[in-house]
Protein backbone atom coordinates (compact mmCIF):
# COMPACT_ATOMS: atom_id res chain seq x y z
CA UNK A 1 0.00 0.00 0.00
CA UNK A 2 2.74 2.43 0.96
CA UNK A 3 4.71 1.72 -2.22
CA UNK A 4 1.58 2.21 -4.33
CA UNK A 5 1.11 5.66 -2.81
CA UNK A 6 4.73 6.59 -3.56
CA UNK A 7 4.44 5.38 -7.16
CA UNK A 8 1.16 7.27 -7.61
CA UNK A 9 2.75 10.46 -6.25
CA UNK A 10 5.75 10.13 -8.57
CA UNK A 11 3.54 9.48 -11.60
CA UNK A 12 1.34 12.48 -10.79
CA UNK A 13 4.37 14.77 -10.48
CA UNK A 14 5.61 13.62 -13.90
CA UNK A 15 2.29 13.56 -15.77
CA UNK A 16 0.47 16.58 -14.29
CA UNK A 17 2.80 19.35 -15.53
CA UNK A 18 2.74 17.91 -19.04
CA UNK A 19 -1.04 18.16 -19.28
CA UNK A 20 -1.43 21.51 -17.56
CA UNK A 21 -2.69 20.40 -14.19
CA UNK A 22 -0.18 22.39 -12.18
CA UNK A 23 -0.95 24.32 -9.05
CA UNK A 24 0.53 27.42 -10.67
CA UNK A 25 -2.11 27.27 -13.41
CA UNK A 26 -5.01 26.53 -11.09
CA UNK A 27 -3.89 29.01 -8.44
CA UNK A 28 -5.06 32.00 -10.49
CA UNK A 29 -6.87 35.09 -9.37
CA UNK A 30 -9.14 37.59 -11.07
CA UNK A 31 -7.25 39.88 -13.42
CA UNK A 32 -7.98 43.21 -14.97
CA UNK A 33 -6.42 42.35 -18.30
CA UNK A 34 -6.33 45.95 -19.49
CA UNK A 35 -3.91 46.73 -16.62
CA UNK A 36 -1.36 44.25 -17.97
CA UNK A 37 1.43 45.12 -20.37
CA UNK A 38 1.91 43.58 -23.78
CA UNK A 39 3.79 40.27 -23.74
CA UNK A 40 3.00 39.72 -20.06
CA UNK A 41 1.96 36.17 -19.11
CA UNK A 42 -1.55 35.67 -17.76
CA UNK A 43 -3.81 32.89 -16.54
CA UNK A 44 -7.53 33.63 -16.36
CA UNK A 45 -10.77 31.67 -16.30
CA UNK A 46 -14.21 32.46 -17.63
CA UNK A 47 -17.07 31.56 -19.93
CA UNK A 48 -16.85 31.35 -23.72
CA UNK A 49 -19.50 33.61 -25.24
CA UNK A 50 -18.64 33.57 -28.96
CA UNK A 51 -16.41 31.36 -31.13
CA UNK A 52 -14.69 32.08 -34.46
CA UNK A 53 -12.38 29.91 -36.56
CA UNK A 54 -9.18 30.80 -34.66
CA UNK A 55 -10.41 32.64 -31.56
CA UNK A 56 -13.16 33.00 -29.02
CA UNK A 57 -14.53 35.75 -26.78
CA UNK A 58 -14.05 35.07 -23.07
CA UNK A 59 -16.18 36.63 -20.34
CA UNK A 60 -13.93 36.60 -17.27
CA UNK A 61 -16.29 38.38 -14.91
CA UNK A 62 -15.76 42.12 -15.09
CA UNK A 63 -14.92 42.30 -18.82
CA UNK A 64 -14.56 40.28 -22.01
CA UNK A 65 -11.44 39.65 -24.08
CA UNK A 66 -10.60 37.85 -27.30
CA UNK A 67 -8.54 34.67 -26.88
CA UNK A 68 -6.57 33.74 -29.99
CA UNK A 69 -6.18 29.98 -30.33
CA UNK A 70 -4.03 29.73 -33.45
CA UNK A 71 -1.03 28.56 -31.37
CA UNK A 72 -3.13 25.57 -30.25
CA UNK A 73 -5.60 24.86 -33.07
CA UNK A 74 -6.75 26.30 -36.36
CA UNK A 75 -10.30 25.07 -35.79
CA UNK A 76 -11.61 26.60 -32.56
CA UNK A 77 -15.20 26.31 -33.76
CA UNK A 78 -15.09 22.52 -33.53
CA UNK A 79 -13.39 22.43 -30.11
CA UNK A 80 -15.09 25.19 -28.12
CA UNK A 81 -18.78 25.93 -27.60
CA UNK A 82 -20.39 29.10 -26.24
CA UNK A 83 -21.36 28.50 -22.62
CA UNK A 84 -18.33 26.31 -21.80
CA UNK A 85 -16.02 27.34 -18.99
CA UNK A 86 -12.28 27.39 -19.64
CA UNK A 87 -9.02 28.25 -17.96
CA UNK A 88 -6.70 30.07 -20.36
CA UNK A 89 -2.97 30.57 -20.03
CA UNK A 90 -1.12 32.75 -22.50
CA UNK A 91 0.42 36.13 -23.27
CA UNK A 92 -1.29 39.49 -23.52
CA UNK A 93 -0.80 41.19 -26.88
CA UNK A 94 -1.75 44.68 -28.01
CA UNK A 95 -3.68 44.78 -31.28
CA UNK A 96 -3.19 47.64 -33.78
CA UNK A 97 -6.72 48.90 -33.02
CA UNK A 98 -5.68 49.47 -29.39
CA UNK A 99 -7.41 46.40 -28.00
CA UNK A 100 -5.70 43.65 -26.05
CA UNK A 101 -6.00 39.94 -26.78
CA UNK A 102 -4.67 36.81 -25.11
CA UNK A 103 -2.59 34.56 -27.35
CA UNK A 104 -3.35 31.23 -25.68
CA UNK A 105 -0.66 28.64 -24.98
CA UNK A 106 -2.94 26.34 -22.95
CA UNK A 107 -6.71 26.01 -22.61
CA UNK A 108 -8.41 23.65 -20.18
CA UNK A 109 -12.19 23.11 -20.04
CA UNK A 110 -13.84 22.76 -16.68
CA UNK A 111 -17.29 22.47 -15.11
CA UNK A 112 -18.28 25.51 -13.09
CA UNK A 113 -19.36 24.72 -9.54
CA UNK A 114 -22.95 25.51 -8.72
CA UNK A 115 -23.43 28.26 -6.16
Beta strands, then each sheet from edge to edge (+ up, - down):
strand 1: 41-51
strand 2: 55-59
strand 3: 64-68
strand 4: 85-94
strand 5: 100-110
sheet 1: 1+ 2- 3+ 5+ 4- 1+
end
